[in-house]
Amino acid sequence: MTLAASIASDRTAALFQALSDEKRLRILALLARGEHCVCELTEALELPQSLLSFHLKALKDAGLVADRREGRWVHYSLRPSGLDEARGALEELTVEPAPRAQAARC
């Protein structure tokens, strides 16, 4: 495996690891409707602020959400490029394989 392929593979694994949690998927669903302040997300998801912050950091590190500070509040929104990256990784897995040459069966 080339270094570039290894890095892409690591990146894809990190992306899907971030998407593999139910709470994070609920966060993304809320953010799909628009930007939200941490206080709004805490209330809507009924999660303690510390747990919400943990999940938001994982989503941010994976490139799926962006944040911006306004005074003492932090607002989060989806990063379409992160979702496009996940979509692209899935599409790569669905590409039709090239025909295999007839070889000895193993």
Secondary structure, 3 states (H helix, E strand, C coil): CCHHHHHHHHHHHHHHHHHCCHHHHHHHHHHCCCCEEHHHHHHHHCCCHHHHHHHHHHHHHCCCEEEEEECCEEEEEECHHHHHHHHHHHHHHCCCCCCCCCCCCC
